[in-house]
Amino acid sequence: VVNCTANTLDALPTSTTFVAKAQGTNSATGSYFDIIVDGFGEEIFGAWCIDLDEQLTAGLDVLNAKVYNSLEGWPSDLHESPQNMFAVNWILNNLDSDLNLRDAYTYGEIQTAIWILLEDGRTSTGGVGTVDPEKAQELSARALEEGAGYEPGCGDLVGIILVPVDENHIVNKQSVIFAIPLECRSECDETAWARNSATSNDTCGNLPGGNWATYFKYDDSNSE
């Protein structure tokens, strides 16, 4: 019997709308933005800026945003250093883990570390509150070292990227990333057959697992 599990993410919409409810010191989630995303329930998600070339302000309704899984297929030209997205996923997964990055760093230091990772060291002072540049650098270095090769597994979080675009599909506002859980689901259902007959030495006993079955040959030539 083979028991298989896989990391699965429900199919994402190709586009959505979202609202930036609050930013920075007004954030209820302790993030750079609080957002509500259509198609993802009524939950308020903590979100982080991943693009310094555009702007997004609290209270703004984004009417068209492309949706991407940060593990694959997002437009890497949004960033100067897209190869570091694994480190951003490591940060997202450790904000409230045993490492408790949220207690060790201000939200501004976390945001600045994400910019350092994805924007080739570029940062901004907009909306980040209190930031110790050395601590932001420290966090970005930790993410690269401690999170080297990181890929979320079952029960972890995966970053979902929202890219606002206009009617011509041109990016027109700041892209953000928020996190949702990766679920563990069984994707294997193996059935095995065992043979037993009068001419074999096979036995039918002790077949493991609920998905196994057996058959045998029955000679009814002498039956009435």
Helices and strands as residue ranges (DSSP letters): E 5-8, E 15-23, G 24-26, E 33-37, E 45-49, E 61-69, G 76-78, G 82-84, H 85-94, H 101-104, H 107-118, H 133-146, E 157-164, E 176-181, E 183-186, E 192-196, E 212-216
